[in-house]
């Protein structure tokens, strides 16, 4: 059995076949359009999925780069960089230090000093450590020579200090670096706060009023 009907609002005819109780419809133009759009969207989804799967290591590589950037350099996170003098040129080494305790008056304290070569053409590093008056160096004043140090590899040195009074002192490391046949001297300062640091300055007594002082002069002169 075959019959024709006209879809509402459409100038096209569609045919309906009824066979053994099963009805099959040939799609109208609107239905064809909907099916076509669905097919395009499905194909786009497949292509996007394939595109993201074409580079399975992209996200993994980004995660690895972040992990490498977050890796420490093997030094203690409490280390502080030594301060080079103002106006000093670029240094071929870095210096860092860390106190192993709170510096107290008449109590020895250890200081870990680390020297890190920045360039690979350094042939030899030697040095000496000095301190301000009021801060004695018990041991570790001389930094032993390091021949052919490896770039980026820390050179550890220990210094024992003995504060003699409260105050803020400078511990200074002067390094002699031999590189490509030339020797350069590079200095780094390490501030040390001993005890209470600077003692509190007592408040000054209020001075006499200059007007009152001047007014007493005539009376004294009259006497």
VEXTILUM-590841 format. One record per residue (C-alpha): residue in three letters; y, x, z. Coordinates in steps of 0.05 Angstrom, whole numbers, plus 5000, padded with zeros to 4 digits. Each point is the difference from the previous one (the first is absolute). Layout:
// residues N
+-----+------+------+------+
| res |    v |    u |    w |
+-----+------+------+------+
| ALA |    Y |    X |    Z |
...
+-----+------+------+------+
//
This chain:
// residues 223
+-----+------+------+------+
| res |    v |    u |    w |
+-----+------+------+------+
| UNK | 5000 | 5000 | 5000 |
| UNK | 5067 | 5027 | 4981 |
| UNK | 5069 | 4972 | 5015 |
| UNK | 5071 | 5023 | 4991 |
| UNK | 5058 | 4991 | 5048 |
| UNK | 5070 | 5022 | 5002 |
| UNK | 5026 | 5039 | 5061 |
| UNK | 5061 | 4969 | 5031 |
| UNK | 5063 | 5031 | 4973 |
| UNK | 4961 | 5041 | 4949 |
| UNK | 4999 | 4994 | 4924 |
| UNK | 4932 | 5034 | 4998 |
| UNK | 4933 | 4965 | 5002 |
| UNK | 4942 | 5024 | 5043 |
| UNK | 4927 | 4982 | 4988 |
| UNK | 4951 | 4982 | 5055 |
| UNK | 4925 | 5005 | 4987 |
| UNK | 4953 | 4962 | 5045 |
| UNK | 4929 | 5026 | 4996 |
| UNK | 4946 | 4980 | 5050 |
| UNK | 5051 | 4983 | 5052 |
| UNK | 5036 | 5068 | 4995 |
| UNK | 5073 | 4997 | 4979 |
| UNK | 5030 | 5060 | 4965 |
| UNK | 5074 | 5004 | 4986 |
| UNK | 5035 | 5043 | 4950 |
| UNK | 5063 | 5026 | 5035 |
| UNK | 5068 | 4975 | 4985 |
| UNK | 5055 | 5050 | 4982 |
| UNK | 5027 | 4999 | 5071 |
| UNK | 4931 | 5017 | 5028 |
| UNK | 4993 | 5056 | 4948 |
| UNK | 5066 | 5029 | 5024 |
| UNK | 4977 | 4999 | 5074 |
| UNK | 4934 | 5033 | 4983 |
| UNK | 5036 | 5053 | 4959 |
| UNK | 5048 | 5017 | 5056 |
| UNK | 4942 | 5005 | 5050 |
| UNK | 4963 | 5047 | 4954 |
| UNK | 5061 | 5046 | 4994 |
| UNK | 5010 | 5002 | 5075 |
| UNK | 4927 | 5015 | 5012 |
| UNK | 5002 | 5057 | 4949 |
| UNK | 5062 | 5028 | 5033 |
| UNK | 4966 | 4999 | 5068 |
| UNK | 4940 | 5038 | 4972 |
| UNK | 5046 | 5052 | 4967 |
| UNK | 5039 | 5011 | 5065 |
| UNK | 4936 | 5009 | 5039 |
| UNK | 4975 | 5050 | 4949 |
| UNK | 5066 | 5037 | 5001 |
| UNK | 4998 | 5009 | 5075 |
| UNK | 4929 | 5021 | 4998 |
| UNK | 5012 | 5051 | 4945 |
| UNK | 5030 | 5048 | 5051 |
| UNK | 4957 | 4994 | 5062 |
| UNK | 5027 | 5064 | 5030 |
| UNK | 5075 | 4983 | 4995 |
| UNK | 5006 | 4968 | 5069 |
| UNK | 4953 | 5051 | 5030 |
| UNK | 5042 | 5057 | 4973 |
| UNK | 5063 | 4971 | 5032 |
| UNK | 4965 | 4995 | 5067 |
| UNK | 4976 | 5072 | 4994 |
| UNK | 5070 | 5025 | 4985 |
| UNK | 5027 | 4965 | 5062 |
| UNK | 4943 | 5029 | 5042 |
| UNK | 5016 | 5070 | 4975 |
| UNK | 5074 | 4991 | 5017 |
| UNK | 4984 | 4976 | 5070 |
| UNK | 4954 | 5059 | 5016 |
| UNK | 5029 | 5047 | 5052 |
| UNK | 5009 | 5074 | 4987 |
| UNK | 4956 | 5019 | 5058 |
| UNK | 5057 | 5014 | 5048 |
| UNK | 5015 | 4963 | 5065 |
| UNK | 5045 | 4939 | 4988 |
| UNK | 5042 | 5024 | 5059 |
| UNK | 5024 | 5063 | 4965 |
| UNK | 5074 | 5007 | 4986 |
| UNK | 5031 | 5042 | 4944 |
| UNK | 5040 | 5061 | 5019 |
| UNK | 5073 | 4998 | 4979 |
| UNK | 5026 | 5051 | 4950 |
| UNK | 5071 | 5026 | 5007 |
| UNK | 5054 | 4960 | 4964 |
| UNK | 5011 | 5027 | 4930 |
| UNK | 4933 | 5035 | 4996 |
| UNK | 4968 | 5000 | 4932 |
| UNK | 4931 | 4971 | 4983 |
| UNK | 4945 | 5028 | 5043 |
| UNK | 4932 | 5024 | 4977 |
| UNK | 4968 | 4977 | 5065 |
| UNK | 5004 | 4941 | 5048 |
| UNK | 4998 | 5005 | 5076 |
| UNK | 4979 | 4946 | 5048 |
| UNK | 4990 | 4999 | 5075 |
| UNK | 4974 | 4957 | 5056 |
| UNK | 5006 | 5006 | 5076 |
| UNK | 4935 | 4994 | 5039 |
| UNK | 5034 | 4971 | 5061 |
| UNK | 5067 | 4983 | 5030 |
| UNK | 5041 | 5063 | 5013 |
| UNK | 5016 | 5004 | 5074 |
| UNK | 5039 | 5054 | 5037 |
| UNK | 4955 | 5057 | 5024 |
| UNK | 4940 | 4968 | 4966 |
| UNK | 4969 | 5034 | 4938 |
| UNK | 4989 | 4957 | 4938 |
| UNK | 4965 | 5015 | 4935 |
| UNK | 5031 | 4988 | 4932 |
| UNK | 4958 | 4995 | 4936 |
| UNK | 5036 | 5030 | 4941 |
| UNK | 4974 | 4989 | 4929 |
| UNK | 5024 | 5037 | 4937 |
| UNK | 4982 | 4969 | 4933 |
| UNK | 5011 | 5039 | 4935 |
| UNK | 5034 | 4956 | 4949 |
| UNK | 4985 | 5044 | 4939 |
| UNK | 4938 | 5037 | 4978 |
| UNK | 5035 | 5066 | 4985 |
| UNK | 5011 | 5020 | 5073 |
| UNK | 4968 | 5067 | 5015 |
| UNK | 5013 | 5010 | 5074 |
| UNK | 5032 | 4964 | 5059 |
| UNK | 5021 | 5032 | 5066 |
| UNK | 5048 | 4977 | 5053 |
| UNK | 5031 | 5003 | 5068 |
| UNK | 5021 | 4946 | 5050 |
| UNK | 5060 | 5004 | 5045 |
| UNK | 5030 | 4951 | 5052 |
| UNK | 5067 | 4985 | 5031 |
| UNK | 5017 | 5026 | 5069 |
| UNK | 4967 | 4955 | 5051 |
| UNK | 4936 | 4994 | 4961 |
| UNK | 4950 | 5058 | 5006 |
| UNK | 4944 | 5014 | 4950 |
| UNK | 4938 | 5016 | 5040 |
| UNK | 4955 | 5014 | 4939 |
| UNK | 4999 | 4991 | 4925 |
| UNK | 5066 | 5033 | 4985 |
| UNK | 4972 | 5037 | 4940 |
| UNK | 4969 | 4961 | 4942 |
| UNK | 4942 | 5041 | 4971 |
| UNK | 5002 | 5016 | 4926 |
| UNK | 4965 | 4952 | 4953 |
| UNK | 4980 | 5033 | 4934 |
| UNK | 4991 | 4959 | 4937 |
| UNK | 5009 | 4932 | 5034 |
| UNK | 4975 | 4941 | 4961 |
| UNK | 5052 | 4950 | 4976 |
| UNK | 5001 | 4938 | 5044 |
| UNK | 4952 | 5029 | 5051 |
| UNK | 5029 | 5000 | 5071 |
| UNK | 5006 | 5065 | 5040 |
| UNK | 4995 | 4984 | 5074 |
| UNK | 5035 | 5039 | 5055 |
| UNK | 5007 | 4987 | 5075 |
| UNK | 5060 | 5016 | 5044 |
| UNK | 5003 | 4993 | 5076 |
| UNK | 5069 | 4986 | 5029 |
| UNK | 5028 | 5000 | 5071 |
| UNK | 5064 | 4961 | 5012 |
| UNK | 5044 | 5031 | 5053 |
| UNK | 5049 | 4943 | 5008 |
| UNK | 5017 | 4931 | 4974 |
| UNK | 5032 | 5000 | 4932 |
| UNK | 4992 | 4994 | 4925 |
| UNK | 4979 | 5065 | 4968 |
| UNK | 4984 | 5026 | 4930 |
| UNK | 4935 | 5033 | 4984 |
| UNK | 5010 | 5039 | 4935 |
| UNK | 4947 | 5026 | 4952 |
| UNK | 5022 | 5053 | 4951 |
| UNK | 4949 | 5008 | 4944 |
| UNK | 4996 | 5057 | 4951 |
| UNK | 4968 | 4976 | 4935 |
| UNK | 4977 | 5049 | 4947 |
| UNK | 4994 | 4968 | 4931 |
| UNK | 4997 | 5032 | 4930 |
| UNK | 5023 | 5067 | 5027 |
| UNK | 5060 | 4973 | 5039 |
| UNK | 5009 | 4987 | 5075 |
| UNK | 5042 | 4943 | 5027 |
| UNK | 5018 | 4981 | 5071 |
| UNK | 4996 | 4926 | 5017 |
| UNK | 5020 | 4971 | 5068 |
| UNK | 4980 | 4934 | 5033 |
| UNK | 5026 | 4971 | 5064 |
| UNK | 4958 | 4959 | 5049 |
| UNK | 5040 | 4962 | 5054 |
| UNK | 4968 | 5000 | 5069 |
| UNK | 5023 | 4952 | 5055 |
| UNK | 4982 | 5028 | 5067 |
| UNK | 5000 | 4959 | 5064 |
| UNK | 5057 | 4950 | 5000 |
| UNK | 5035 | 5032 | 4941 |
| UNK | 5074 | 5007 | 5013 |
| UNK | 5018 | 4985 | 5073 |
| UNK | 5046 | 4942 | 5012 |
| UNK | 5073 | 5020 | 5005 |
| UNK | 5032 | 4972 | 5064 |
| UNK | 5058 | 4953 | 4989 |
| UNK | 5068 | 5032 | 5011 |
| UNK | 5044 | 4976 | 5057 |
| UNK | 5059 | 4958 | 4975 |
| UNK | 5063 | 5042 | 4992 |
| UNK | 5065 | 4983 | 5036 |
| UNK | 5049 | 4956 | 4965 |
| UNK | 5051 | 5045 | 4966 |
| UNK | 5056 | 4950 | 5018 |
| UNK | 4983 | 5003 | 5074 |
| UNK | 4996 | 5075 | 4999 |
| UNK | 5068 | 5005 | 4969 |
| UNK | 5031 | 4951 | 5049 |
| UNK | 4981 | 5043 | 5060 |
| UNK | 5037 | 5061 | 4974 |
| UNK | 5070 | 4976 | 5019 |
| UNK | 4978 | 4985 | 5072 |
| UNK | 4968 | 5069 | 5006 |
| UNK | 5063 | 5031 | 4972 |
| UNK | 5043 | 4961 | 5050 |
| UNK | 4961 | 5028 | 5058 |
+-----+------+------+------+
//
